[in-house]
């Protein structure tokens, strides 16, 4: 089984929409897929799939330990796709114990399928990080906005610290050093990871070797969603550069998806986009990502990708962004010529895009001021 955890550092970037549509695309390609809603406390994946009247899910299993696991695995109307709901209405579901997490992961990976897709919550609590680390090649979904890319970086930074804490033995020098940093008031987010690792290699070489071996199996994959312009693809390149320089982690690029209002229409119709309109630009981007996952042979490769293969993934993503943008512009021109889109509609669309651009500028200015303030205080990201 190939395990694909899908997460995001920030909500609202289309993580669940991507998880549902990739699951369906893989199923249509003949792969047996199980999609699991692990956005515990805010489960809504069933709405994207058009499933209602749920009475059982992950919450049932956790609140009633004797429950039959097979009862929460639902057959869907989509080809080769089964679904495990999350049950958001059960209080306290987002706060799992270590024993509950282990039990849940053990039950999930024992299921019979080609792909197990885990739709995780947004943020960086330990549950999300641990579920993400069930595979060395989880998918990070982000958007071109400054806040979304920064949160994607911070998510990966938290993953690095989580790998450290599990790689270091209890009561080791490295573990004590990490605990001291956590409690000295400055917090881990202001720590320069590469300097921290250099210090650990000096005080505890054995723990440092354990971490290097553990992180070598971790090579996350990126999907840049809600793209407006081909130049947005450069945001992924910058994110990769930051992860390499400051975290020592390289990120593979699965591709870009342009913003498309059709996903809102499909959601209102309670249909996944690839089912509602399979020929739409957004659907074709999803199919492209699903094809890449199949070509990569799943997500449990014994060795990380070569440097040249990762470089190629970014070059391909930039080229795909250019092609999709050209297709998008051709589509708008066709609508104008056929009369389906009036000049008034076009003017309204441009106005809405201008509002979004202004919002992005405000976010960028706010982020810039925060970075300048942090720099003045002597902190480094």
The 8 nearest C-alpha neighbors of each residue, nearest first, counted from 0:
[[1, 113, 114, 112, 2, 115, 108, 111],
 [0, 2, 114, 297, 298, 113, 115, 299],
 [3, 1, 115, 114, 134, 116, 0, 4],
 [2, 4, 116, 137, 115, 117, 5, 1],
 [5, 3, 117, 137, 131, 116, 138, 118],
 [6, 4, 138, 118, 119, 137, 117, 139],
 [7, 5, 119, 139, 140, 121, 138, 120],
 [8, 6, 121, 140, 9, 139, 141, 151],
 [7, 9, 151, 150, 122, 154, 121, 123],
 [10, 8, 7, 121, 147, 150, 122, 11],
 [11, 9, 121, 12, 7, 8, 122, 13],
 [10, 12, 13, 9, 14, 121, 7, 142],
 [11, 13, 10, 141, 14, 142, 224, 140],
 [14, 12, 16, 11, 15, 17, 224, 140],
 [15, 13, 17, 16, 12, 140, 18, 6],
 [16, 14, 18, 17, 13, 19, 118, 44],
 [17, 15, 13, 19, 18, 14, 20, 47],
 [16, 18, 14, 20, 15, 19, 21, 13],
 [19, 17, 15, 21, 16, 20, 118, 22],
 [20, 18, 22, 16, 17, 21, 15, 23],
 [19, 21, 23, 17, 22, 18, 271, 24],
 [22, 20, 24, 18, 23, 19, 17, 289],
 [21, 23, 19, 25, 20, 24, 18, 26],
 [22, 24, 26, 20, 21, 25, 27, 19],
 [25, 23, 21, 27, 26, 22, 286, 20],
 [26, 24, 28, 22, 27, 23, 30, 289],
 [27, 25, 79, 30, 23, 29, 28, 24],
 [26, 28, 24, 29, 25, 78, 23, 30],
 [29, 27, 25, 26, 30, 24, 290, 23],
 [28, 30, 26, 27, 31, 25, 79, 78],
 [31, 29, 26, 25, 28, 113, 32, 79],
 [32, 30, 79, 112, 113, 26, 80, 114],
 [31, 33, 114, 80, 112, 113, 26, 115],
 [32, 34, 81, 115, 82, 80, 116, 114],
 [33, 35, 116, 82, 115, 117, 83, 81],
 [36, 34, 83, 117, 82, 37, 118, 116],
 [37, 35, 85, 118, 84, 38, 44, 83],
 [38, 36, 119, 39, 118, 85, 35, 117],
 [39, 37, 120, 119, 42, 36, 41, 118],
 [40, 38, 93, 37, 41, 42, 92, 85],
 [39, 41, 87, 93, 92, 42, 38, 88],
 [42, 40, 87, 39, 38, 43, 120, 85],
 [43, 41, 87, 38, 85, 39, 44, 40],
 [44, 42, 45, 46, 41, 47, 87, 36],
 [43, 45, 47, 46, 42, 36, 15, 48],
 [46, 44, 50, 48, 43, 47, 49, 84],
 [47, 45, 49, 48, 44, 43, 50, 269],
 [48, 46, 44, 45, 49, 269, 271, 266],
 [47, 49, 45, 46, 50, 270, 271, 269],
 [48, 50, 269, 46, 47, 270, 45, 51],
 [51, 49, 45, 48, 46, 52, 53, 47],
 [50, 52, 53, 49, 45, 46, 48, 54],
 [53, 51, 54, 50, 55, 45, 49, 46],
 [54, 52, 51, 55, 50, 56, 84, 86],
 [53, 55, 52, 56, 86, 59, 71, 51],
 [56, 54, 59, 71, 53, 86, 57, 84],
 [55, 57, 84, 71, 85, 59, 58, 86],
 [56, 58, 85, 60, 59, 84, 86, 61],
 [57, 59, 61, 86, 56, 60, 62, 85],
 [60, 58, 62, 56, 57, 61, 55, 63],
 [59, 61, 57, 63, 58, 66, 62, 64],
 [62, 60, 58, 59, 63, 64, 57, 99],
 [61, 63, 59, 60, 58, 64, 89, 92],
 [62, 64, 60, 65, 61, 66, 59, 58],
 [65, 63, 66, 60, 61, 62, 59, 67],
 [64, 66, 63, 67, 60, 68, 62, 61],
 [67, 65, 64, 60, 63, 68, 59, 70],
 [66, 68, 69, 70, 65, 60, 71, 64],
 [69, 67, 70, 71, 66, 60, 72, 106],
 [68, 70, 72, 71, 67, 73, 66, 110],
 [71, 69, 68, 72, 67, 73, 55, 66],
 [72, 70, 56, 69, 55, 68, 83, 73],
 [71, 73, 83, 69, 70, 82, 81, 74],
 [74, 72, 82, 81, 71, 83, 75, 70],
 [73, 75, 81, 82, 72, 80, 76, 77],
 [76, 74, 77, 81, 80, 73, 82, 78],
 [75, 77, 78, 74, 80, 79, 81, 48],
 [78, 76, 75, 80, 79, 23, 26, 27],
 [77, 79, 80, 26, 27, 76, 23, 75],
 [80, 78, 26, 31, 32, 77, 30, 81],
 [81, 79, 32, 78, 77, 26, 33, 75],
 [82, 80, 74, 33, 73, 75, 34, 32],
 [81, 83, 34, 73, 33, 72, 35, 84],
 [82, 84, 35, 72, 71, 56, 73, 36],
 [85, 83, 56, 36, 86, 57, 35, 82],
 [84, 86, 57, 36, 56, 42, 37, 87],
 [87, 85, 58, 56, 88, 84, 57, 89],
 [88, 86, 40, 42, 41, 89, 85, 39],
 [87, 89, 86, 90, 40, 41, 58, 92],
 [88, 90, 87, 92, 58, 86, 91, 40],
 [91, 89, 92, 88, 40, 87, 93, 58],
 [92, 90, 93, 94, 89, 40, 95, 39],
 [91, 93, 94, 90, 40, 39, 89, 58],
 [92, 94, 39, 40, 91, 95, 126, 38],
 [95, 93, 92, 91, 96, 126, 39, 40],
 [96, 94, 99, 93, 100, 92, 97, 126],
 [95, 97, 99, 98, 100, 94, 101, 126],
 [96, 98, 100, 99, 101, 95, 102, 126],
 [99, 97, 101, 96, 100, 102, 95, 103],
 [100, 98, 102, 96, 97, 101, 95, 103],
 [101, 99, 103, 97, 102, 98, 104, 96],
 [100, 102, 98, 104, 103, 99, 105, 97],
 [101, 103, 99, 105, 100, 104, 98, 106],
 [102, 104, 100, 106, 105, 101, 99, 107],
 [105, 103, 107, 101, 106, 102, 100, 108],
 [104, 106, 102, 103, 108, 107, 101, 109],
 [107, 105, 103, 109, 104, 108, 102, 110],
 [108, 106, 104, 109, 110, 105, 103, 115],
 [107, 109, 110, 105, 106, 104, 0, 115],
 [108, 110, 106, 107, 105, 111, 104, 0],
 [111, 109, 108, 107, 112, 106, 33, 0],
 [110, 112, 109, 113, 0, 108, 31, 33],
 [113, 111, 31, 114, 32, 0, 110, 33],
 [112, 114, 0, 31, 32, 30, 1, 115],
 [115, 113, 1, 32, 0, 112, 2, 116],
 [114, 116, 2, 33, 32, 3, 34, 1],
 [117, 115, 3, 34, 4, 2, 35, 114],
 [118, 116, 4, 35, 5, 119, 3, 34],
 [117, 119, 36, 5, 37, 35, 18, 15],
 [120, 118, 38, 37, 6, 5, 117, 127],
 [119, 121, 38, 6, 122, 127, 37, 39],
 [122, 120, 7, 10, 9, 8, 6, 119],
 [121, 123, 8, 9, 124, 120, 7, 154],
 [122, 124, 154, 127, 128, 125, 157, 8],
 [123, 125, 126, 127, 122, 128, 129, 121],
 [124, 126, 128, 127, 129, 123, 161, 130],
 [127, 125, 129, 128, 124, 130, 95, 100],
 [126, 128, 130, 125, 129, 124, 131, 123],
 [129, 127, 125, 131, 126, 130, 158, 123],
 [130, 128, 132, 126, 131, 127, 125, 133],
 [129, 131, 127, 133, 132, 128, 126, 4],
 [132, 130, 128, 4, 129, 133, 127, 137],
 [131, 133, 134, 129, 130, 135, 128, 137],
 [134, 132, 130, 131, 129, 135, 2, 4],
 [135, 133, 132, 136, 137, 2, 131, 3],
 [134, 136, 217, 216, 218, 137, 132, 219],
 [137, 135, 219, 218, 134, 298, 220, 217],
 [136, 138, 4, 219, 3, 134, 5, 220],
 [137, 139, 220, 5, 221, 219, 4, 6],
 [140, 138, 221, 6, 7, 220, 5, 222],
 [141, 139, 222, 7, 14, 221, 223, 6],
 [140, 142, 223, 147, 12, 224, 148, 7],
 [141, 143, 224, 223, 147, 144, 225, 12],
 [142, 144, 231, 234, 148, 226, 145, 147],
 [145, 143, 147, 146, 142, 148, 359, 362],
 [146, 144, 148, 147, 363, 149, 143, 362],
 [147, 145, 149, 144, 148, 150, 362, 366],
 [146, 148, 150, 144, 149, 145, 142, 141],
 [149, 147, 151, 145, 150, 146, 141, 152],
 [150, 148, 152, 146, 151, 147, 145, 153],
 [149, 151, 8, 153, 147, 152, 148, 9],
 [150, 152, 8, 148, 154, 149, 153, 147],
 [153, 151, 149, 155, 150, 154, 156, 148],
 [152, 154, 156, 150, 155, 151, 157, 149],
 [155, 153, 151, 8, 157, 152, 156, 123],
 [156, 154, 158, 152, 157, 153, 159, 151],
 [155, 157, 153, 159, 158, 154, 152, 160],
 [156, 158, 160, 154, 155, 159, 161, 153],
 [157, 159, 155, 161, 156, 160, 128, 162],
 [158, 160, 156, 162, 157, 161, 155, 163],
 [161, 159, 163, 157, 162, 158, 164, 156],
 [160, 162, 158, 164, 163, 159, 157, 165],
 [163, 161, 159, 165, 160, 164, 166, 158],
 [164, 162, 160, 166, 161, 165, 210, 167],
 [163, 165, 161, 167, 162, 166, 160, 174],
 [164, 166, 162, 163, 167, 161, 168, 210],
 [167, 165, 163, 210, 164, 209, 162, 168],
 [168, 166, 206, 164, 165, 174, 163, 173],
 [169, 167, 171, 170, 166, 174, 206, 165],
 [168, 170, 171, 174, 167, 175, 172, 164],
 [169, 171, 174, 175, 168, 172, 173, 167],
 [172, 170, 174, 173, 169, 168, 175, 167],
 [171, 173, 175, 174, 203, 176, 170, 202],
 [172, 174, 176, 171, 175, 203, 199, 177],
 [175, 173, 177, 171, 176, 172, 167, 170],
 [176, 174, 178, 172, 177, 173, 179, 171],
 [175, 177, 173, 179, 174, 178, 172, 180],
 [176, 178, 174, 180, 179, 175, 173, 181],
 [179, 177, 181, 175, 180, 176, 174, 182],
 [178, 180, 176, 182, 177, 181, 183, 175],
 [181, 179, 177, 183, 178, 182, 186, 176],
 [182, 180, 186, 178, 179, 183, 187, 177],
 [181, 183, 179, 180, 184, 178, 186, 185],
 [184, 182, 180, 185, 181, 179, 186, 178],
 [185, 183, 182, 186, 181, 180, 187, 179],
 [184, 186, 183, 189, 187, 180, 181, 182],
 [187, 185, 181, 184, 188, 189, 180, 182],
 [186, 188, 190, 189, 181, 180, 185, 160],
 [187, 189, 190, 186, 380, 156, 153, 157],
 [190, 188, 187, 380, 186, 379, 378, 191],
 [189, 191, 187, 188, 192, 195, 380, 186],
 [190, 192, 194, 193, 195, 189, 379, 245],
 [193, 191, 195, 194, 246, 190, 196, 245],
 [192, 194, 196, 195, 191, 197, 245, 246],
 [193, 195, 197, 196, 192, 191, 198, 190],
 [196, 194, 192, 198, 193, 197, 199, 191],
 [197, 195, 199, 193, 198, 194, 200, 192],
 [196, 198, 194, 200, 195, 199, 193, 201],
 [197, 199, 195, 201, 196, 200, 194, 202],
 [200, 198, 196, 202, 201, 203, 197, 173],
 [199, 201, 204, 197, 207, 198, 203, 202],
 [202, 200, 199, 198, 203, 204, 197, 207],
 [201, 203, 199, 200, 198, 204, 172, 173],
 [202, 204, 199, 200, 205, 206, 201, 173],
 [205, 203, 200, 207, 206, 201, 208, 202],
 [206, 204, 208, 207, 203, 209, 200, 167],
 [207, 205, 209, 167, 208, 204, 203, 210],
 [206, 208, 204, 210, 200, 205, 209, 199],
 [209, 207, 211, 205, 206, 210, 204, 212],
 [210, 208, 206, 212, 207, 211, 166, 213],
 [209, 211, 213, 207, 166, 212, 208, 163],
 [210, 212, 208, 214, 213, 209, 215, 207],
 [213, 211, 209, 215, 210, 214, 208, 216],
 [214, 212, 210, 215, 211, 216, 209, 166],
 [213, 215, 217, 216, 211, 212, 210, 162],
 [216, 214, 212, 217, 213, 211, 303, 218],
 [215, 217, 214, 135, 213, 218, 303, 302],
 [218, 216, 135, 214, 215, 136, 219, 213],
 [217, 219, 136, 135, 250, 249, 216, 303],
 [220, 218, 136, 137, 250, 138, 217, 251],
 [221, 219, 251, 138, 250, 252, 137, 139],
 [220, 222, 252, 139, 138, 253, 140, 251],
 [223, 221, 140, 254, 253, 255, 224, 139],
 [222, 224, 255, 141, 142, 140, 256, 254],
 [223, 225, 256, 142, 226, 255, 141, 222],
 [226, 224, 258, 257, 142, 256, 227, 223],
 [225, 227, 257, 258, 224, 228, 256, 231],
 [228, 226, 257, 258, 225, 231, 229, 324],
 [227, 229, 230, 231, 226, 324, 320, 232],
 [230, 228, 320, 231, 321, 232, 324, 317],
 [229, 231, 232, 228, 233, 234, 317, 320],
 [230, 232, 233, 229, 228, 234, 143, 226],
 [233, 231, 230, 234, 235, 317, 229, 320],
 [232, 234, 236, 231, 235, 230, 237, 317],
 [235, 233, 237, 232, 236, 231, 143, 238],
 [234, 236, 238, 233, 237, 232, 239, 223],
 [237, 235, 233, 239, 234, 238, 240, 232],
 [238, 236, 240, 234, 239, 235, 241, 233],
 [239, 237, 235, 241, 240, 236, 234, 242],
 [238, 240, 242, 236, 237, 241, 250, 235],
 [239, 241, 237, 243, 238, 242, 244, 236],
 [242, 240, 244, 238, 243, 239, 245, 237],
 [243, 241, 246, 239, 248, 240, 245, 244],
 [244, 242, 247, 248, 240, 249, 241, 246],
 [243, 245, 241, 242, 247, 246, 240, 248],
 [244, 246, 242, 241, 243, 247, 193, 192],
 [247, 245, 242, 248, 243, 192, 244, 193],
 [246, 248, 243, 244, 245, 242, 249, 193],
 [249, 247, 243, 246, 242, 250, 218, 214],
 [250, 248, 243, 218, 242, 239, 251, 247],
 [251, 249, 219, 220, 239, 218, 252, 248],
 [250, 252, 220, 309, 221, 219, 312, 253],
 [253, 251, 221, 312, 220, 254, 313, 222],
 [254, 252, 222, 221, 288, 220, 251, 312],
 [253, 255, 316, 222, 252, 223, 288, 256],
 [254, 256, 223, 224, 222, 316, 320, 257],
 [257, 255, 224, 284, 225, 226, 281, 223],
 [258, 256, 226, 225, 227, 259, 224, 281],
 [257, 259, 225, 226, 227, 256, 260, 224],
 [260, 258, 261, 257, 262, 281, 225, 280],
 [259, 261, 262, 263, 264, 258, 265, 281],
 [260, 262, 264, 259, 263, 265, 272, 281],
 [261, 263, 265, 260, 264, 272, 266, 259],
 [264, 262, 266, 261, 265, 260, 267, 259],
 [263, 265, 261, 267, 266, 262, 268, 260],
 [266, 264, 268, 262, 270, 267, 263, 272],
 [267, 265, 269, 263, 268, 264, 270, 262],
 [266, 268, 264, 269, 265, 263, 270, 262],
 [267, 269, 265, 266, 270, 264, 49, 275],
 [270, 268, 49, 266, 267, 47, 265, 46],
 [269, 271, 265, 268, 275, 49, 266, 48],
 [270, 272, 274, 273, 47, 275, 48, 20],
 [271, 273, 275, 274, 265, 276, 262, 282],
 [274, 272, 277, 282, 271, 276, 275, 20],
 [273, 275, 272, 271, 276, 277, 270, 23],
 [274, 276, 272, 273, 270, 265, 271, 277],
 [275, 277, 278, 279, 274, 273, 272, 282],
 [278, 276, 273, 282, 279, 274, 275, 272],
 [277, 279, 276, 282, 283, 280, 273, 281],
 [280, 278, 282, 281, 276, 277, 283, 273],
 [279, 281, 283, 282, 284, 278, 323, 327],
 [280, 282, 284, 279, 283, 256, 257, 285],
 [283, 281, 273, 285, 279, 277, 284, 280],
 [282, 284, 286, 280, 285, 281, 287, 279],
 [285, 283, 287, 281, 282, 286, 256, 280],
 [286, 284, 282, 288, 287, 283, 21, 289],
 [285, 287, 289, 283, 288, 284, 24, 290],
 [288, 286, 284, 290, 285, 289, 283, 291],
 [287, 289, 291, 285, 290, 286, 253, 284],
 [290, 288, 286, 292, 291, 287, 21, 25],
 [291, 289, 293, 287, 288, 292, 286, 294],
 [290, 292, 294, 288, 293, 289, 295, 287],
 [293, 291, 295, 289, 290, 294, 297, 288],
 [292, 294, 290, 296, 291, 295, 297, 289],
 [295, 293, 291, 296, 292, 290, 297, 289],
 [296, 294, 292, 293, 297, 291, 298, 300],
 [295, 297, 294, 293, 292, 298, 300, 299],
 [298, 296, 1, 295, 292, 293, 299, 300],
 [297, 299, 1, 136, 300, 2, 296, 3],
 [298, 300, 297, 1, 301, 135, 134, 136],
 [301, 299, 302, 298, 303, 297, 296, 295],
 [300, 302, 299, 303, 216, 298, 135, 304],
 [301, 303, 300, 304, 216, 215, 299, 305],
 [304, 302, 305, 218, 216, 300, 301, 215],
 [305, 303, 308, 306, 302, 309, 218, 307],
 [304, 306, 308, 307, 303, 309, 302, 310],
 [307, 305, 309, 308, 310, 304, 311, 249],
 [306, 308, 310, 305, 309, 311, 304, 312],
 [309, 307, 311, 305, 306, 310, 304, 312],
 [308, 310, 312, 306, 311, 251, 307, 305],
 [311, 309, 307, 312, 313, 308, 306, 314],
 [310, 312, 314, 308, 309, 313, 315, 307],
 [311, 313, 309, 315, 252, 310, 314, 316],
 [314, 312, 316, 315, 311, 310, 252, 317],
 [313, 315, 311, 317, 316, 312, 318, 310],
 [316, 314, 318, 312, 313, 317, 319, 311],
 [315, 317, 254, 313, 319, 318, 314, 320],
 [318, 316, 320, 314, 319, 315, 232, 313],
 [317, 319, 315, 321, 320, 316, 314, 322],
 [320, 318, 316, 322, 321, 317, 323, 315],
 [319, 321, 229, 317, 323, 318, 322, 324],
 [320, 322, 318, 324, 229, 319, 323, 325],
 [323, 321, 319, 325, 324, 320, 326, 318],
 [324, 322, 326, 320, 325, 321, 319, 327],
 [323, 325, 327, 321, 326, 322, 320, 328],
 [326, 324, 328, 322, 327, 323, 329, 321],
 [327, 325, 323, 329, 324, 328, 330, 322],
 [326, 328, 324, 330, 325, 329, 323, 331],
 [327, 329, 331, 325, 330, 326, 324, 332],
 [330, 328, 326, 332, 327, 331, 333, 325],
 [329, 331, 333, 327, 328, 332, 326, 334],
 [332, 330, 334, 328, 333, 329, 335, 327],
 [331, 333, 335, 329, 334, 330, 336, 328],
 [334, 332, 330, 336, 335, 331, 337, 329],
 [333, 335, 340, 339, 331, 337, 332, 336],
 [336, 334, 340, 332, 338, 333, 337, 341],
 [335, 337, 333, 334, 338, 332, 339, 340],
 [338, 336, 334, 339, 335, 333, 340, 332],
 [337, 339, 335, 340, 336, 341, 334, 333],
 [340, 338, 334, 337, 335, 341, 336, 333],
 [341, 339, 335, 334, 338, 344, 342, 345],
 [342, 340, 344, 343, 338, 335, 345, 339],
 [341, 343, 345, 344, 346, 340, 335, 347],
 [342, 344, 346, 341, 345, 347, 340, 348],
 [345, 343, 347, 341, 342, 346, 340, 348],
 [344, 346, 342, 348, 343, 347, 349, 341],
 [345, 347, 343, 349, 348, 344, 342, 350],
 [348, 346, 350, 344, 345, 349, 343, 351],
 [349, 347, 345, 351, 350, 346, 344, 352],
 [348, 350, 352, 346, 347, 351, 353, 345],
 [351, 349, 353, 347, 348, 352, 346, 354],
 [352, 350, 354, 348, 353, 349, 347, 355],
 [351, 353, 355, 349, 354, 350, 356, 348],
 [352, 354, 356, 350, 351, 355, 349, 357],
 [355, 353, 351, 357, 352, 356, 358, 350],
 [356, 354, 358, 352, 353, 357, 359, 351],
 [355, 357, 353, 359, 358, 354, 352, 360],
 [358, 356, 360, 354, 359, 355, 353, 361],
 [357, 359, 355, 361, 356, 360, 354, 362],
 [360, 358, 362, 356, 361, 357, 363, 355],
 [359, 361, 363, 357, 358, 362, 364, 356],
 [362, 360, 364, 358, 363, 359, 365, 357],
 [363, 361, 359, 365, 360, 364, 366, 358],
 [362, 364, 360, 366, 361, 365, 367, 145],
 [365, 363, 367, 361, 366, 362, 360, 368],
 [366, 364, 362, 368, 367, 363, 361, 369],
 [365, 367, 363, 369, 364, 368, 362, 370],
 [366, 368, 364, 370, 369, 365, 363, 371],
 [367, 369, 371, 365, 370, 366, 372, 364],
 [370, 368, 372, 366, 367, 371, 373, 365],
 [371, 369, 373, 367, 372, 368, 374, 366],
 [372, 370, 374, 368, 373, 369, 375, 367],
 [371, 373, 369, 375, 370, 374, 368, 376],
 [372, 374, 370, 376, 375, 371, 378, 369],
 [375, 373, 371, 377, 376, 372, 378, 370],
 [374, 376, 372, 373, 377, 371, 378, 370],
 [377, 375, 373, 374, 378, 372, 371, 379],
 [376, 378, 374, 375, 373, 379, 372, 371],
 [379, 377, 374, 373, 376, 189, 380, 375],
 [378, 380, 189, 377, 374, 191, 190, 373],
 [379, 189, 378, 191, 188, 190, 245, 373]]
